[in-house]
Amino acid sequence: MSNIRVFDPTESEYKKLQTAVAMLNTFSDKAVYRMGVIYFNFGQNWLWTTIIVDKGDGGYQIYPSQQKAIVEAETMDELAEACKALLVS
């Protein structure tokens, strides 16, 4: 199943993204992380549920490979490793 799509709040992928946002906000003092449904490709009207990182500059979305690591994590350790890679230093 594609990781680049809109997730329903009842899906495990959505819950993993939520958990990742909570972890990232707990351990970051340089950025604010939030979930959002935004365009992956505006021209194709392709939306996705993803994490948005805001360092005070308006924000940016994470890379699809970073999203894949989060939503495909099978353990808390794997999820924590995926989050470590996203922490803004």
Secondary structure, DSSP 8 states (H G I E B T S, - for coil): --SSS---TTSHHHHHHHHHHHHHHHH-SS-EEEEEEEEEETTTTEEEEEEEEESSSS-EE--HHHHHHHHT--SHHHHHHHHHTT---
